[in-house]
Structures are given as structure tokens and as C-alpha cells.
Amino acid sequence: MSNIGFLKLISLTFVLAFVACTDNVSITNTSYAGTGSVTQGAGTTSTTNLFPSGVRVASLGTIISTDNKTWALPAEVNFTNETFPFASDLYNSYVSGHNYANSSIATAALSSNNIVTIDTDGEVFTAYIFGDNYFEMYINGVPVGKDPVPYTDFNSCIVRFKAKKPFTIAVKCVDWEENLGLGTEKNGSSSNYIGDGGFVTLIKNASGGIVSITDNTWKAQTYYTSPISDLACLSESGNARLSTNCNTSVGASNSYGIHWIVPTNWFNTSYDDSGWPMATTFSNSTVGVDNKSSYTNFADVFDNAAKDASFIWSSNLKLDNLVLLRKKIE
């Protein structure tokens, strides 16, 4: 089902049934009157695999929506952009990485070359990060670190930067997909498993004091949601893009995706995020990190007894695949 002569409204009355491996999903074509652009089915692969060593295939591609716009899948990323620095390792199981046993050893291994300078007369801050699956971080609009592993196996990172308060943190978070445009991945017997996202960080100053943790005071906005089996499950409240009532059990090859244009200046200090929804917090068990050494080795950081950082995302951890985060540190 391709272009059918409308911009924002889909109105059909039939139901298509699709069987994918052992997954039986009904795709209901009902009306959609939201602010996003609608796609259906799989996208076209343009990059086969960004990270051939990975446990899962991190491909890139495009898809055309019913209003004739082209969208990057799963998102536009800077993974191959050499001017955007890679974050240092907390835990990286690949040959090119480092498996540090704790945060003290990982921090001690850093050098001055790992510091990105925003303000020459600023203070050095250290951010400890676990991103599921991929992140790109900016401070005051300056790229300070991107995830060296776009998909899996799961890793964790350190980003160091020199800045003066107040400063603004902006993070692009991508929940990668093996099935481009469908928001799904392979898992066991299912080829259309709906994975989840999650982002957590704790930031310390030069003296080791905690200056920020991820919590519900951060802002989080959704820019890509998939898979959607019934467009009627979607709603919007103000600037909140909600998929709370949507099915999150399994996807299919003819599922829908909803896309929104990412503002060109979203990472700058001057960007007005006052209309963005507040981030939603999630527990460790919901995100599923209790058995991952890349997280559990650093519980002293992520689950600090004085300030316990929470996993944050948009309101839907499973269906929202491209989420932008912002926080101003006073």
C-alpha cells in the first residue's frame, strides 16, 4: 500500500491478516489524523551493516511515507562521521574495546585527550552512560561523544567534557531495528520481536560530586514510532506523541511507522524545548539490565546510593525508536 492521495489521513475499512514465521498479526487500516507522516512495510537498505562485529546487524536505510517524504531508518546518525568523537569505554566486549571491572579503573584509564573542550575556562565533567541501543551526546551544541557500538552486544561508556555552568545536554537515542521500517528484531523463534530502548547517565564534576542524573526532570520527545498495527491506537496531547494504547506484543511485515521531522537545531542551547514532554522513568528490570555486565559492573555509578539515576525514555519504551533528550544543568 503506497501513495493513495492524502497527506495526513488514512481511511480504509478492511483488515489485512499477515503471518510472519510463528507471529500472527492483524493490521487494521483505520483513520490517522496526527501530526506525523505514515509509512507501511519495510524500508530499503542503503548500508548493510555499520558494525560487522556486532551481535545484531546494524543496517541503515530509507522509506517513503504516504505524503511522499523520505525518512532515514532507523535514524540519521553520525556513526561514520569522523568529526563526531566516539565515547570512551566503561565496558565494551569487542576486541577494539575495554572490559573494565569498575568505574574507578575505567576513569583512571582516561587521558586528557579524552576531554572535549566547550569552554577553555570551564570545569571537567565526566558522564557515565548506558544507552540501549545507541546514543549521540552534545553539550551546548558541541558533539562530545557517540556510542562505539550501534546495536549489540550491550556496552557502556564514559564521556568527558570541559564546560562552564549552566550548560545544556542534548542526546539522540536510537533503539535500533534489524527489520528496517518495522521496529523489530530477531529473537528466538520470532523474526518480528519488538525490542525496547532506555538511556541512563550520571554526571560528576572534577571533584567527584554528582551534578546530574537521568530522571523525570529531563525532556524527551519522540520522532519515530514503530511497529503500529492499528493507527487508531495513536493519540496526541499537546506536544506529547502517545502510543500507550498500541499493541506491543509482536510486529509484522506490513506494520506502520510514524515519523516526525527532527529540528535542525534541536541540540543547541538556544532551542526551545519548553513544549516537549517530560521523560518517563523505567526500572532496571523493565529495561532488562540486571544480567548485563556492562551495567552491573558499575552499579556504584548508575545505582548510586545517594543519587540513583533512572533509565529514561519517552512514554513508550518499546514502540518509540528515535527519542531526543534534553536537560539544562544550572
C-alpha positions in Angstrom: 0.0 0.0 0.0 1.8 3.1 -1.2 0.7 6.7 -2.0 -3.1 6.9 -2.0 -3.5 10.6 -2.5 -3.6 12.0 1.0 -1.2 13.9 3.3 -2.2 13.1 6.9 -5.4 11.0 6.8 -5.7 7.3 6.1 -9.3 5.9 6.0 -9.9 2.4 4.8 -12.3 -0.2 6.1 -10.6 -3.5 5.5 -8.3 -5.6 7.7 -5.3 -7.5 6.3 -4.0 -10.6 8.1 -0.3 -11.4 7.9 1.7 -14.4 9.1 5.4 -13.9 9.8 7.1 -17.1 10.9 5.1 -18.0 14.0 3.7 -14.5 14.5 0.1 -13.8 13.5 -0.8 -10.1 13.5 -3.9 -8.3 12.2 -3.1 -5.0 10.6 -6.1 -2.6 10.9 -6.3 0.3 8.5 -8.2 2.9 10.3 -8.0 6.7 10.3 -4.9 8.7 11.4 -5.1 12.4 11.9 -1.9 13.0 13.8 1.0 15.3 13.0 3.4 12.6 11.8 4.0 11.0 8.4 2.8 7.4 7.9 4.8 4.6 6.3 3.9 1.0 5.9 6.1 -2.1 5.5 9.8 -2.5 5.3 12.3 0.2 4.1 15.1 -0.1 1.6 18.6 -0.9 3.0 21.4 1.5 2.0 24.1 0.4 4.4 24.3 -3.3 5.1 26.0 -3.2 8.4 27.7 -0.3 10.3 29.3 -2.7 12.7 30.1 -6.2 11.3 31.5 -7.4 14.6 28.1 -6.9 16.3 25.8 -9.5 17.7 23.0 -8.0 15.6 23.0 -6.3 12.2 23.1 -2.5 12.4 21.9 -1.5 9.0 20.7 1.8 7.7 18.1 2.6 5.1 15.2 4.8 3.9 11.5 4.6 3.5 9.0 6.8 1.7 5.8 7.9 3.6 2.3 8.4 2.2 2.9 12.1 1.9 5.9 11.4 -0.3 8.7 12.2 2.2 11.8 10.2 2.6 12.8 9.1 6.1 16.1 7.7 7.4 15.9 4.3 9.1 16.2 3.8 12.0 17.5 7.4 12.2 20.1 9.8 10.8 23.3 9.1 12.8 26.9 10.3 12.9 28.5 6.8 13.4 30.8 7.2 10.4 31.3 11.0 10.9 34.9 11.3 12.0 34.4 14.8 13.4 32.0 13.4 16.0 34.1 11.7 18.7 33.5 8.2 20.0 32.8 7.9 23.7 35.4 6.1 25.8 34.7 2.7 27.2 33.3 1.7 30.5 32.6 -1.8 29.2 33.0 -2.9 25.6 33.2 -6.7 25.0 34.7 -6.4 21.4 38.3 -6.7 20.5 38.6 -3.0 19.9 37.1 -2.2 23.3 37.9 -2.5 27.1 36.2 -4.6 29.7 36.7 -2.5 32.9 35.8 -4.2 36.2 34.6 -1.0 37.8 34.2 2.8 37.2 37.4 3.7 39.1 39.6 1.6 36.8 37.8 2.9 33.7 38.1 6.6 34.8 41.8 6.1 35.7 42.5 4.9 32.2 41.3 8.1 30.6 43.7 10.7 29.4 43.5 14.4 28.7 42.9 13.5 25.0 39.5 12.2 26.0 38.3 15.6 27.1 36.2 17.7 24.6 36.6 21.4 25.4 33.5 23.6 25.2 34.8 26.4 27.4 38.6 26.7 27.9 38.0 28.2 31.4 35.4 25.6 32.3 35.4 22.6 34.6 35.9 19.0 33.6 32.8 16.8 33.9 32.5 13.1 33.5 29.4 11.4 32.2 28.9 7.6 32.8 26.4 6.3 30.2 24.5 3.1 29.3 22.4 3.5 26.1 20.1 0.9 24.7 21.0 0.8 21.9 22.8 3.9 20.6 23.3 7.5 21.6 24.9 10.7 20.4 25.6 13.4 23.1 26.0 17.2 22.7 26.9 19.8 25.3 25.9 23.3 24.3 25.5 22.1 20.8 29.0 20.6 20.6 29.4 16.9 19.9 31.1 15.2 22.9 30.6 11.5 22.4 28.8 8.8 20.4 28.2 5.2 21.1 31.0 3.0 19.6 28.6 0.0 19.4 25.5 1.0 17.5 23.4 -2.1 18.3 24.6 -5.0 20.5 26.4 -6.6 22.4 25.5 -4.1 25.1 28.2 -1.7 26.2 28.6 1.3 28.4 30.6 4.5 28.0 32.3 7.5 29.5 32.1 11.0 28.0 34.3 13.8 29.4 34.0 17.5 28.6 35.1 20.9 29.8 32.4 23.4 30.2 31.0 26.2 32.4 27.7 26.1 34.1 25.0 26.4 33.1 25.2 24.0 30.2 22.7 22.1 28.1 22.8 18.4 27.5 21.2 17.0 24.3 21.1 13.3 23.5 19.9 11.5 20.4 18.8 8.0 21.4 18.1 5.2 18.9 16.5 1.8 19.6 17.9 0.0 16.6 15.9 -2.3 14.4 17.0 -5.3 12.4 13.9 -5.1 10.2 14.2 -1.5 8.9 10.9 0.4 9.0 9.2 -2.3 11.1 10.8 -1.5 14.5 11.5 -5.2 15.1 14.4 -7.6 15.5 15.0 -11.4 15.6 14.6 -13.0 19.0 14.3 -16.8 19.4 11.7 -18.1 17.1 10.3 -14.7 16.3 11.6 -12.6 13.4 9.4 -9.7 14.5 10.2 -9.2 18.1 9.6 -5.7 19.5 12.7 -4.6 21.4 13.0 -1.8 23.9 15.2 1.3 24.5 16.5 3.1 27.6 19.1 5.7 28.5 20.8 6.3 31.8 23.6 8.7 32.8 25.2 10.1 35.9 27.5 13.1 35.6 30.2 14.1 38.1 32.3 17.3 38.4 36.1 17.4 38.7 35.9 16.8 42.5 33.7 13.8 42.1 30.4 15.5 43.1 27.3 14.4 41.3 25.8 17.3 39.2 23.2 15.4 37.2 21.4 12.1 36.9 18.7 11.0 34.4 15.2 11.4 36.0 11.8 12.8 35.2 13.1 16.4 35.1 14.7 15.7 31.6 12.7 16.4 28.5 12.0 13.6 25.9 10.4 13.9 22.5 9.5 11.0 20.1 10.4 11.2 16.4 9.9 7.7 15.1 7.3 5.1 16.4 7.0 1.5 15.1 5.6 -1.1 14.7 2.0 0.1 14.8 -0.7 -2.4 13.9 -3.7 -0.1 14.3 -3.4 3.6 13.6 -6.4 4.3 15.7 -4.3 3.4 18.8 -2.2 6.6 18.4 -3.1 9.9 20.0 -1.6 13.3 20.7 -2.0 15.5 23.8 -0.4 18.9 23.3 3.1 18.0 22.0 3.1 14.5 23.5 3.0 11.8 20.9 1.3 8.9 22.6 1.2 5.2 21.7 0.2 4.0 25.1 -2.9 2.1 23.8 -1.0 0.3 21.0 -0.1 -3.4 20.8 3.5 -4.1 21.9 3.4 -7.9 21.6 4.8 -8.5 18.1 5.3 -6.8 14.8 4.6 -7.8 11.2 6.0 -7.1 7.7 3.1 -4.7 6.9 3.1 -2.8 10.2 3.0 1.0 10.1 5.6 3.5 11.2 5.0 7.2 12.2 7.8 9.7 11.6 8.3 13.4 12.6 10.9 15.8 11.3 13.8 16.4 13.6 14.5 20.1 14.1 17.9 21.1 12.7 18.9 22.9 15.8 17.4 20.6 18.4 20.8 20.1 20.2 21.7 23.8 20.5 21.4 25.7 23.8 19.0 28.2 22.2 16.5 25.5 21.1 13.1 25.9 22.9 12.2 22.6 24.4 9.5 24.0 26.7 6.8 22.2 24.8 8.4 18.8 25.0 7.0 16.2 27.3 8.9 15.2 30.5 10.9 12.0 30.3 9.3 8.8 31.6 11.4 6.8 34.1 11.8 3.0 34.0 13.2 0.4 36.4 16.3 -1.7 35.7 14.2 -4.8 35.5 11.9 -3.3 32.9 14.8 -2.3 30.7 16.4 -5.7 31.4 20.0 -4.8 32.5 20.2 -7.0 35.6 22.2 -9.6 33.8 24.4 -7.3 31.7 28.0 -6.8 33.0 28.1 -3.5 31.1 25.6 -2.2 33.6 26.1 -4.4 36.8 29.8 -3.8 37.0 29.1 -0.1 37.5 26.2 -0.2 40.0 28.2 2.2 42.2 27.6 4.8 39.4 24.3 4.1 37.9 22.6 3.0 41.1 24.5 5.4 43.4 23.1 5.2 46.9 23.0 9.0 47.3 21.6 9.7 43.8 20.2 6.8 41.9 20.0 7.5 38.2 16.9 6.2 36.4 16.5 4.9 32.9 14.6 7.4 30.9 12.8 7.4 27.5 9.6 8.7 26.0 6.3 7.3 27.3 6.7 4.1 25.3 9.9 2.2 25.9 9.1 -0.4 23.2 7.5 1.4 20.2 9.3 4.7 20.3 12.6 4.1 18.4 14.0 7.6 18.0 13.9 9.8 21.1 15.6 13.1 21.7 16.5 14.1 25.3 17.4 17.5 26.7 18.4 18.8 30.1 19.8 22.1 31.3 22.3 21.9 34.2 22.2 25.1 36.3 
